[in-house]
């Protein structure tokens, strides 16, 4: 019982004391932001290279697609003009 009463007295004394004023929030947030920025830069770099490569391949593909489209629609236009008299 003596240990319990001693423990209760110590806990009551600890509750009455004000907590020490230590402000570490600024330092912790700065460390977390620095770490997050470093990780984001590392993960974004391969994605940027992938986006650049995709764009480099997409431009010629679009040009070829436009050329093929124009080449394939030319004969269809001529056929439609040749049989336009049917529609009239």
Gaussian input, Z-matrix of N, CA and C with variables (Angstrom, degrees):
# hf/3-21g

backbone

0 1
 N
 C     1     B1
 C     2     B2     1     A1
 N     3     B3     2     A2     1     D1
 C     4     B4     3     A3     2     D2
 C     5     B5     4     A4     3     D3
 N     6     B6     5     A5     4     D4
 C     7     B7     6     A6     5     D5
 C     8     B8     7     A7     6     D6
 N     9     B9     8     A8     7     D7
 C    10    B10     9     A9     8     D8
 C    11    B11    10    A10     9     D9
 N    12    B12    11    A11    10    D10
 C    13    B13    12    A12    11    D11
 C    14    B14    13    A13    12    D12
 N    15    B15    14    A14    13    D13
 C    16    B16    15    A15    14    D14
 C    17    B17    16    A16    15    D15
 N    18    B18    17    A17    16    D16
 C    19    B19    18    A18    17    D17
 C    20    B20    19    A19    18    D18
 N    21    B21    20    A20    19    D19
 C    22    B22    21    A21    20    D20
 C    23    B23    22    A22    21    D21
 N    24    B24    23    A23    22    D22
 C    25    B25    24    A24    23    D23
 C    26    B26    25    A25    24    D24
 N    27    B27    26    A26    25    D25
 C    28    B28    27    A27    26    D26
 C    29    B29    28    A28    27    D27
 N    30    B30    29    A29    28    D28
 C    31    B31    30    A30    29    D29
 C    32    B32    31    A31    30    D30
 N    33    B33    32    A32    31    D31
 C    34    B34    33    A33    32    D32
 C    35    B35    34    A34    33    D33
 N    36    B36    35    A35    34    D34
 C    37    B37    36    A36    35    D35
 C    38    B38    37    A37    36    D36
 N    39    B39    38    A38    37    D37
 C    40    B40    39    A39    38    D38
 C    41    B41    40    A40    39    D39
 N    42    B42    41    A41    40    D40
 C    43    B43    42    A42    41    D41
 C    44    B44    43    A43    42    D42
 N    45    B45    44    A44    43    D43
 C    46    B46    45    A45    44    D44
 C    47    B47    46    A46    45    D45
 N    48    B48    47    A47    46    D46
 C    49    B49    48    A48    47    D47
 C    50    B50    49    A49    48    D48
 N    51    B51    50    A50    49    D49
 C    52    B52    51    A51    50    D50
 C    53    B53    52    A52    51    D51
 N    54    B54    53    A53    52    D52
 C    55    B55    54    A54    53    D53
 C    56    B56    55    A55    54    D54
 N    57    B57    56    A56    55    D55
 C    58    B58    57    A57    56    D56
 C    59    B59    58    A58    57    D57
 N    60    B60    59    A59    58    D58
 C    61    B61    60    A60    59    D59
 C    62    B62    61    A61    60    D60
 N    63    B63    62    A62    61    D61
 C    64    B64    63    A63    62    D62
 C    65    B65    64    A64    63    D63
 N    66    B66    65    A65    64    D64
 C    67    B67    66    A66    65    D65
 C    68    B68    67    A67    66    D66
 N    69    B69    68    A68    67    D67
 C    70    B70    69    A69    68    D68
 C    71    B71    70    A70    69    D69
 N    72    B72    71    A71    70    D70
 C    73    B73    72    A72    71    D71
 C    74    B74    73    A73    72    D72
 N    75    B75    74    A74    73    D73
 C    76    B76    75    A75    74    D74
 C    77    B77    76    A76    75    D75
 N    78    B78    77    A77    76    D76
 C    79    B79    78    A78    77    D77
 C    80    B80    79    A79    78    D78
 N    81    B81    80    A80    79    D79
 C    82    B82    81    A81    80    D80
 C    83    B83    82    A82    81    D81
 N    84    B84    83    A83    82    D82
 C    85    B85    84    A84    83    D83
 C    86    B86    85    A85    84    D84
 N    87    B87    86    A86    85    D85
 C    88    B88    87    A87    86    D86
 C    89    B89    88    A88    87    D87
 N    90    B90    89    A89    88    D88
 C    91    B91    90    A90    89    D89
 C    92    B92    91    A91    90    D90
 N    93    B93    92    A92    91    D91
 C    94    B94    93    A93    92    D92
 C    95    B95    94    A94    93    D93
 N    96    B96    95    A95    94    D94
 C    97    B97    96    A96    95    D95
 C    98    B98    97    A97    96    D96
 N    99    B99    98    A98    97    D97
 C   100   B100    99    A99    98    D98
 C   101   B101   100   A100    99    D99
 N   102   B102   101   A101   100   D100
 C   103   B103   102   A102   101   D101
 C   104   B104   103   A103   102   D102
 N   105   B105   104   A104   103   D103
 C   106   B106   105   A105   104   D104
 C   107   B107   106   A106   105   D105
 N   108   B108   107   A107   106   D106
 C   109   B109   108   A108   107   D107
 C   110   B110   109   A109   108   D108
 N   111   B111   110   A110   109   D109
 C   112   B112   111   A111   110   D110
 C   113   B113   112   A112   111   D111
 N   114   B114   113   A113   112   D112
 C   115   B115   114   A114   113   D113
 C   116   B116   115   A115   114   D114
 N   117   B117   116   A116   115   D115
 C   118   B118   117   A117   116   D116
 C   119   B119   118   A118   117   D117
 N   120   B120   119   A119   118   D118
 C   121   B121   120   A120   119   D119
 C   122   B122   121   A121   120   D120
 N   123   B123   122   A122   121   D121
 C   124   B124   123   A123   122   D122
 C   125   B125   124   A124   123   D123
 N   126   B126   125   A125   124   D124
 C   127   B127   126   A126   125   D125
 C   128   B128   127   A127   126   D126
 N   129   B129   128   A128   127   D127
 C   130   B130   129   A129   128   D128
 C   131   B131   130   A130   129   D129
 N   132   B132   131   A131   130   D130
 C   133   B133   132   A132   131   D131
 C   134   B134   133   A133   132   D132
 N   135   B135   134   A134   133   D133
 C   136   B136   135   A135   134   D134
 C   137   B137   136   A136   135   D135
 N   138   B138   137   A137   136   D136
 C   139   B139   138   A138   137   D137
 C   140   B140   139   A139   138   D138
 N   141   B141   140   A140   139   D139
 C   142   B142   141   A141   140   D140
 C   143   B143   142   A142   141   D141
 N   144   B144   143   A143   142   D142
 C   145   B145   144   A144   143   D143
 C   146   B146   145   A145   144   D144
 N   147   B147   146   A146   145   D145
 C   148   B148   147   A147   146   D146
 C   149   B149   148   A148   147   D147
 N   150   B150   149   A149   148   D148
 C   151   B151   150   A150   149   D149
 C   152   B152   151   A151   150   D150
 N   153   B153   152   A152   151   D151
 C   154   B154   153   A153   152   D152
 C   155   B155   154   A154   153   D153
 N   156   B156   155   A155   154   D154
 C   157   B157   156   A156   155   D155
 C   158   B158   157   A157   156   D156
 N   159   B159   158   A158   157   D157
 C   160   B160   159   A159   158   D158
 C   161   B161   160   A160   159   D159
 N   162   B162   161   A161   160   D160
 C   163   B163   162   A162   161   D161
 C   164   B164   163   A163   162   D162
 N   165   B165   164   A164   163   D163
 C   166   B166   165   A165   164   D164
 C   167   B167   166   A166   165   D165
 N   168   B168   167   A167   166   D166
 C   169   B169   168   A168   167   D167
 C   170   B170   169   A169   168   D168
 N   171   B171   170   A170   169   D169
 C   172   B172   171   A171   170   D170
 C   173   B173   172   A172   171   D171
 N   174   B174   173   A173   172   D172
 C   175   B175   174   A174   173   D173
 C   176   B176   175   A175   174   D174
 N   177   B177   176   A176   175   D175
 C   178   B178   177   A177   176   D176
 C   179   B179   178   A178   177   D177
 N   180   B180   179   A179   178   D178
 C   181   B181   180   A180   179   D179
 C   182   B182   181   A181   180   D180
 N   183   B183   182   A182   181   D181
 C   184   B184   183   A183   182   D182
 C   185   B185   184   A184   183   D183
 N   186   B186   185   A185   184   D184
 C   187   B187   186   A186   185   D185
 C   188   B188   187   A187   186   D186
 N   189   B189   188   A188   187   D187
 C   190   B190   189   A189   188   D188
 C   191   B191   190   A190   189   D189
 N   192   B192   191   A191   190   D190
 C   193   B193   192   A192   191   D191
 C   194   B194   193   A193   192   D192
 N   195   B195   194   A194   193   D193
 C   196   B196   195   A195   194   D194
 C   197   B197   196   A196   195   D195
 N   198   B198   197   A197   196   D196
 C   199   B199   198   A198   197   D197
 C   200   B200   199   A199   198   D198
 N   201   B201   200   A200   199   D199
 C   202   B202   201   A201   200   D200
 C   203   B203   202   A202   201   D201
 N   204   B204   203   A203   202   D202
 C   205   B205   204   A204   203   D203
 C   206   B206   205   A205   204   D204
 N   207   B207   206   A206   205   D205
 C   208   B208   207   A207   206   D206
 C   209   B209   208   A208   207   D207
 N   210   B210   209   A209   208   D208
 C   211   B211   210   A210   209   D209
 C   212   B212   211   A211   210   D210
 N   213   B213   212   A212   211   D211
 C   214   B214   213   A213   212   D212
 C   215   B215   214   A214   213   D213
 N   216   B216   215   A215   214   D214
 C   217   B217   216   A216   215   D215
 C   218   B218   217   A217   216   D216
 N   219   B219   218   A218   217   D217
 C   220   B220   219   A219   218   D218
 C   221   B221   220   A220   219   D219
 N   222   B222   221   A221   220   D220
 C   223   B223   222   A222   221   D221
 C   224   B224   223   A223   222   D222
 N   225   B225   224   A224   223   D223
 C   226   B226   225   A225   224   D224
 C   227   B227   226   A226   225   D225
 N   228   B228   227   A227   226   D226
 C   229   B229   228   A228   227   D227
 C   230   B230   229   A229   228   D228
 N   231   B231   230   A230   229   D229
 C   232   B232   231   A231   230   D230
 C   233   B233   232   A232   231   D231
 N   234   B234   233   A233   232   D232
 C   235   B235   234   A234   233   D233
 C   236   B236   235   A235   234   D234
 N   237   B237   236   A236   235   D235
 C   238   B238   237   A237   236   D236
 C   239   B239   238   A238   237   D237
 N   240   B240   239   A239   238   D238
 C   241   B241   240   A240   239   D239
 C   242   B242   241   A241   240   D240
 N   243   B243   242   A242   241   D241
 C   244   B244   243   A243   242   D242
 C   245   B245   244   A244   243   D243
 N   246   B246   245   A245   244   D244
 C   247   B247   246   A246   245   D245
 C   248   B248   247   A247   246   D246
 N   249   B249   248   A248   247   D247
 C   250   B250   249   A249   248   D248
 C   251   B251   250   A250   249   D249
 N   252   B252   251   A251   250   D250
 C   253   B253   252   A252   251   D251
 C   254   B254   253   A253   252   D252
 N   255   B255   254   A254   253   D253
 C   256   B256   255   A255   254   D254
 C   257   B257   256   A256   255   D255
 N   258   B258   257   A257   256   D256
 C   259   B259   258   A258   257   D257
 C   260   B260   259   A259   258   D258
 N   261   B261   260   A260   259   D259
 C   262   B262   261   A261   260   D260
 C   263   B263   262   A262   261   D261

   B1=1.4425
   B2=1.5177
   B3=1.3088
   B4=1.4502
   B5=1.5294
   B6=1.3220
   B7=1.4637
   B8=1.5288
   B9=1.3216
   B10=1.4596
   B11=1.5196
   B12=1.3228
   B13=1.4674
   B14=1.5294
   B15=1.3255
   B16=1.4634
   B17=1.5299
   B18=1.3162
   B19=1.4638
   B20=1.5294
   B21=1.3255
   B22=1.4605
   B23=1.5224
   B24=1.3173
   B25=1.4689
   B26=1.5256
   B27=1.3342
   B28=1.4643
   B29=1.5311
   B30=1.3124
   B31=1.4683
   B32=1.5278
   B33=1.3284
   B34=1.4684
   B35=1.5182
   B36=1.3174
   B37=1.4689
   B38=1.5279
   B39=1.3344
   B40=1.4623
   B41=1.5262
   B42=1.3238
   B43=1.4602
   B44=1.5229
   B45=1.3010
   B46=1.4650
   B47=1.5265
   B48=1.3175
   B49=1.4670
   B50=1.5320
   B51=1.3234
   B52=1.4698
   B53=1.5386
   B54=1.3070
   B55=1.4689
   B56=1.5271
   B57=1.3039
   B58=1.4651
   B59=1.5309
   B60=1.3145
   B61=1.4718
   B62=1.5266
   B63=1.3005
   B64=1.4623
   B65=1.5184
   B66=1.3204
   B67=1.4603
   B68=1.5252
   B69=1.3055
   B70=1.4657
   B71=1.5238
   B72=1.3177
   B73=1.4671
   B74=1.5262
   B75=1.3150
   B76=1.4647
   B77=1.5103
   B78=1.3319
   B79=1.4703
   B80=1.5159
   B81=1.3214
   B82=1.4703
   B83=1.5212
   B84=1.3248
   B85=1.4641
   B86=1.5231
   B87=1.3320
   B88=1.4655
   B89=1.5232
   B90=1.3214
   B91=1.4696
   B92=1.5239
   B93=1.3297
   B94=1.4687
   B95=1.5246
   B96=1.3382
   B97=1.4624
   B98=1.5190
   B99=1.3289
   B100=1.4646
   B101=1.5200
   B102=1.3132
   B103=1.4681
   B104=1.5248
   B105=1.3158
   B106=1.4638
   B107=1.5267
   B108=1.3285
   B109=1.4631
   B110=1.5174
   B111=1.3233
   B112=1.4601
   B113=1.5164
   B114=1.3183
   B115=1.4650
   B116=1.5264
   B117=1.3421
   B118=1.4606
   B119=1.5197
   B120=1.3163
   B121=1.4601
   B122=1.5119
   B123=1.3379
   B124=1.4585
   B125=1.5207
   B126=1.3233
   B127=1.4612
   B128=1.5181
   B129=1.3250
   B130=1.4536
   B131=1.5189
   B132=1.3115
   B133=1.4598
   B134=1.5270
   B135=1.3396
   B136=1.4721
   B137=1.5241
   B138=1.3198
   B139=1.4611
   B140=1.5224
   B141=1.3239
   B142=1.4604
   B143=1.5219
   B144=1.3236
   B145=1.4723
   B146=1.5202
   B147=1.3180
   B148=1.4631
   B149=1.5273
   B150=1.3202
   B151=1.4613
   B152=1.5246
   B153=1.3275
   B154=1.4635
   B155=1.5233
   B156=1.3277
   B157=1.4651
   B158=1.5258
   B159=1.3134
   B160=1.4671
   B161=1.5230
   B162=1.3127
   B163=1.4644
   B164=1.5203
   B165=1.3320
   B166=1.4624
   B167=1.5242
   B168=1.3175
   B169=1.4629
   B170=1.5288
   B171=1.3200
   B172=1.4635
   B173=1.5252
   B174=1.3115
   B175=1.4690
   B176=1.5263
   B177=1.3443
   B178=1.4719
   B179=1.5257
   B180=1.3266
   B181=1.4657
   B182=1.5247
   B183=1.3174
   B184=1.4663
   B185=1.5228
   B186=1.3184
   B187=1.4706
   B188=1.5208
   B189=1.3282
   B190=1.4676
   B191=1.5223
   B192=1.3156
   B193=1.4621
   B194=1.5243
   B195=1.3122
   B196=1.4683
   B197=1.5202
   B198=1.3297
   B199=1.4647
   B200=1.5283
   B201=1.3167
   B202=1.4713
   B203=1.5281
   B204=1.3085
   B205=1.4667
   B206=1.5263
   B207=1.3251
   B208=1.4633
   B209=1.5265
   B210=1.3235
   B211=1.4662
   B212=1.5238
   B213=1.3076
   B214=1.4657
   B215=1.5251
   B216=1.3123
   B217=1.4645
   B218=1.5178
   B219=1.3146
   B220=1.4672
   B221=1.5159
   B222=1.3335
   B223=1.4751
   B224=1.5274
   B225=1.3196
   B226=1.4628
   B227=1.5231
   B228=1.3138
   B229=1.4602
   B230=1.5249
   B231=1.3274
   B232=1.4644
   B233=1.5219
   B234=1.3392
   B235=1.4637
   B236=1.5240
   B237=1.3197
   B238=1.4687
   B239=1.5221
   B240=1.3271
   B241=1.4603
   B242=1.5241
   B243=1.3407
   B244=1.4667
   B245=1.5202
   B246=1.3221
   B247=1.4678
   B248=1.5283
   B249=1.3176
   B250=1.4626
   B251=1.5168
   B252=1.3024
   B253=1.4654
   B254=1.5256
   B255=1.3715
   B256=1.4568
   B257=1.5253
   B258=1.2941
   B259=1.4606
   B260=1.5227
   B261=1.3168
   B262=1.4621
   B263=1.4742
   A1=111.56
   A2=115.37
   A3=118.85
   A4=110.07
   A5=117.05
   A6=120.34
   A7=111.53
   A8=115.57
   A9=119.26
   A10=111.31
   A11=116.97
   A12=119.52
   A13=110.37
   A14=117.36
   A15=120.77
   A16=110.03
   A17=115.40
   A18=119.97
   A19=111.05
   A20=117.22
   A21=121.06
   A22=111.09
   A23=117.45
   A24=120.88
   A25=110.34
   A26=115.65
   A27=119.35
   A28=111.33
   A29=116.91
   A30=119.57
   A31=111.03
   A32=117.88
   A33=120.84
   A34=110.35
   A35=116.55
   A36=120.76
   A37=110.36
   A38=116.34
   A39=120.03
   A40=111.02
   A41=117.17
   A42=120.02
   A43=111.84
   A44=117.21
   A45=120.12
   A46=112.32
   A47=118.18
   A48=120.53
   A49=110.10
   A50=116.41
   A51=118.59
   A52=109.54
   A53=116.65
   A54=118.35
   A55=110.33
   A56=117.30
   A57=119.37
   A58=110.19
   A59=114.76
   A60=118.77
   A61=109.16
   A62=114.52
   A63=121.44
   A64=106.65
   A65=115.89
   A66=119.99
   A67=109.01
   A68=115.11
   A69=119.88
   A70=110.82
   A71=116.46
   A72=119.89
   A73=111.29
   A74=117.21
   A75=120.34
   A76=112.58
   A77=116.12
   A78=119.42
   A79=111.57
   A80=116.29
   A81=119.66
   A82=110.50
   A83=117.17
   A84=120.28
   A85=110.56
   A86=117.55
   A87=120.14
   A88=111.26
   A89=117.12
   A90=120.61
   A91=110.42
   A92=116.84
   A93=120.03
   A94=111.71
   A95=117.36
   A96=120.15
   A97=111.41
   A98=116.61
   A99=119.77
   A100=110.71
   A101=116.93
   A102=120.63
   A103=110.76
   A104=117.35
   A105=120.73
   A106=110.43
   A107=117.69
   A108=120.52
   A109=111.06
   A110=116.85
   A111=120.14
   A112=110.37
   A113=117.18
   A114=120.98
   A115=110.40
   A116=117.46
   A117=120.20
   A118=111.09
   A119=117.94
   A120=119.61
   A121=111.09
   A122=116.97
   A123=119.88
   A124=110.90
   A125=117.75
   A126=119.61
   A127=111.83
   A128=118.53
   A129=120.44
   A130=112.62
   A131=118.32
   A132=120.21
   A133=112.69
   A134=120.28
   A135=118.40
   A136=112.53
   A137=117.14
   A138=119.54
   A139=111.23
   A140=117.12
   A141=120.04
   A142=110.81
   A143=117.08
   A144=120.18
   A145=110.51
   A146=117.23
   A147=120.95
   A148=110.72
   A149=117.44
   A150=121.00
   A151=110.99
   A152=117.16
   A153=120.31
   A154=110.82
   A155=116.99
   A156=120.34
   A157=110.68
   A158=117.12
   A159=120.37
   A160=111.04
   A161=116.46
   A162=119.97
   A163=111.20
   A164=116.06
   A165=119.76
   A166=111.37
   A167=117.94
   A168=120.62
   A169=111.89
   A170=117.14
   A171=120.60
   A172=112.26
   A173=117.71
   A174=120.13
   A175=111.18
   A176=120.03
   A177=118.15
   A178=112.97
   A179=117.30
   A180=119.69
   A181=110.80
   A182=117.90
   A183=121.20
   A184=110.49
   A185=116.68
   A186=119.89
   A187=110.41
   A188=116.92
   A189=120.68
   A190=110.17
   A191=117.91
   A192=120.79
   A193=111.28
   A194=117.42
   A195=120.48
   A196=110.42
   A197=116.25
   A198=119.29
   A199=111.14
   A200=117.46
   A201=120.91
   A202=110.19
   A203=117.14
   A204=120.46
   A205=110.56
   A206=116.28
   A207=119.50
   A208=111.39
   A209=116.67
   A210=119.92
   A211=111.46
   A212=117.72
   A213=119.67
   A214=112.65
   A215=117.92
   A216=118.67
   A217=112.24
   A218=118.17
   A219=120.86
   A220=112.31
   A221=119.46
   A222=119.97
   A223=112.87
   A224=117.63
   A225=119.55
   A226=111.17
   A227=116.61
   A228=120.10
   A229=110.35
   A230=116.60
   A231=120.33
   A232=111.14
   A233=116.97
   A234=120.08
   A235=110.03
   A236=116.72
   A237=119.17
   A238=111.12
   A239=118.30
   A240=120.97
   A241=111.09
   A242=115.38
   A243=119.11
   A244=111.57
   A245=117.44
   A246=119.68
   A247=111.95
   A248=116.69
   A249=120.25
   A250=111.57
   A251=117.55
   A252=120.51
   A253=111.36
   A254=116.72
   A255=119.93
   A256=109.91
   A257=116.19
   A258=121.17
   A259=110.39
   A260=117.39
   A261=120.54
   A262=107.73
   D1=-31.79
   D2=-178.65
   D3=-64.29
   D4=-39.37
   D5=179.36
   D6=-65.31
   D7=-38.41
   D8=179.66
   D9=-66.48
   D10=-42.69
   D11=179.90
   D12=-67.90
   D13=-36.44
   D14=176.57
   D15=-64.73
   D16=-42.07
   D17=178.81
   D18=-63.98
   D19=-42.31
   D20=178.53
   D21=-64.74
   D22=-38.57
   D23=178.36
   D24=-65.32
   D25=-42.77
   D26=178.96
   D27=-65.71
   D28=-39.78
   D29=179.90
   D30=-68.20
   D31=-37.10
   D32=176.78
   D33=-65.50
   D34=-40.37
   D35=178.69
   D36=-65.86
   D37=-39.17
   D38=179.69
   D39=-67.50
   D40=-35.44
   D41=178.53
   D42=-68.63
   D43=-30.89
   D44=-177.55
   D45=-79.73
   D46=-20.85
   D47=-179.45
   D48=-78.14
   D49=140.12
   D50=176.29
   D51=-74.97
   D52=147.21
   D53=179.27
   D54=-69.60
   D55=149.99
   D56=178.93
   D57=-66.70
   D58=144.28
   D59=-179.00
   D60=-90.27
   D61=98.44
   D62=177.50
   D63=-124.17
   D64=121.16
   D65=-178.97
   D66=-108.29
   D67=102.41
   D68=178.60
   D69=-112.11
   D70=3.38
   D71=-175.44
   D72=-61.28
   D73=-43.27
   D74=-178.89
   D75=-61.13
   D76=-45.36
   D77=179.89
   D78=-67.14
   D79=-40.21
   D80=-179.36
   D81=-65.61
   D82=-43.79
   D83=179.54
   D84=-64.47
   D85=-39.46
   D86=177.99
   D87=-63.26
   D88=-41.95
   D89=178.61
   D90=-65.01
   D91=-43.61
   D92=179.82
   D93=-64.64
   D94=-41.09
   D95=178.59
   D96=-64.76
   D97=-42.03
   D98=179.13
   D99=-63.06
   D100=-42.59
   D101=179.25
   D102=-66.50
   D103=-40.99
   D104=-179.32
   D105=-65.83
   D106=-42.56
   D107=178.68
   D108=-63.27
   D109=-39.29
   D110=-179.94
   D111=-65.81
   D112=-42.89
   D113=179.83
   D114=-66.80
   D115=-41.03
   D116=179.81
   D117=-63.91
   D118=-40.37
   D119=179.10
   D120=-65.51
   D121=-37.37
   D122=-179.43
   D123=-68.67
   D124=-38.19
   D125=-177.50
   D126=-80.99
   D127=-23.84
   D128=-178.75
   D129=-80.71
   D130=-26.58
   D131=-174.51
   D132=-60.94
   D133=-48.96
   D134=177.76
   D135=-63.28
   D136=-33.31
   D137=178.41
   D138=-67.76
   D139=-36.02
   D140=177.30
   D141=-65.41
   D142=-41.84
   D143=177.77
   D144=-65.20
   D145=-39.27
   D146=178.21
   D147=-64.37
   D148=-41.01
   D149=178.17
   D150=-65.39
   D151=-40.00
   D152=178.46
   D153=-64.94
   D154=-42.99
   D155=179.11
   D156=-65.79
   D157=-40.34
   D158=178.51
   D159=-62.64
   D160=-41.74
   D161=178.09
   D162=-65.45
   D163=-39.50
   D164=179.84
   D165=-64.24
   D166=-34.69
   D167=178.02
   D168=-81.59
   D169=-27.86
   D170=-176.39
   D171=-72.49
   D172=-36.47
   D173=-177.19
   D174=-62.37
   D175=-52.27
   D176=177.22
   D177=-63.27
   D178=-33.40
   D179=178.92
   D180=-64.26
   D181=-39.92
   D182=177.91
   D183=-66.95
   D184=-41.05
   D185=178.95
   D186=-62.04
   D187=-45.31
   D188=178.49
   D189=-63.73
   D190=-40.90
   D191=179.75
   D192=-62.98
   D193=-40.05
   D194=178.25
   D195=-66.25
   D196=-41.91
   D197=178.76
   D198=-63.26
   D199=-43.61
   D200=179.04
   D201=-65.24
   D202=-40.22
   D203=178.95
   D204=-62.24
   D205=-46.62
   D206=179.89
   D207=-64.31
   D208=-38.95
   D209=179.86
   D210=-68.60
   D211=-34.50
   D212=-177.06
   D213=-83.98
   D214=-24.20
   D215=179.89
   D216=-86.52
   D217=-16.65
   D218=178.25
   D219=-59.52
   D220=-53.78
   D221=178.84
   D222=-61.88
   D223=-36.13
   D224=178.49
   D225=-64.87
   D226=-37.91
   D227=178.07
   D228=-65.09
   D229=-41.84
   D230=179.02
   D231=-63.65
   D232=-40.82
   D233=178.80
   D234=-65.04
   D235=-41.81
   D236=-179.64
   D237=-66.07
   D238=-33.08
   D239=176.94
   D240=-71.94
   D241=-33.48
   D242=-179.03
   D243=-69.52
   D244=-32.61
   D245=-178.79
   D246=-106.17
   D247=19.92
   D248=-179.69
   D249=-66.52
   D250=-24.41
   D251=-179.44
   D252=-64.34
   D253=-23.60
   D254=179.90
   D255=-70.27
   D256=-37.79
   D257=-177.46
   D258=-70.03
   D259=-32.65
   D260=-177.06
   D261=-76.96

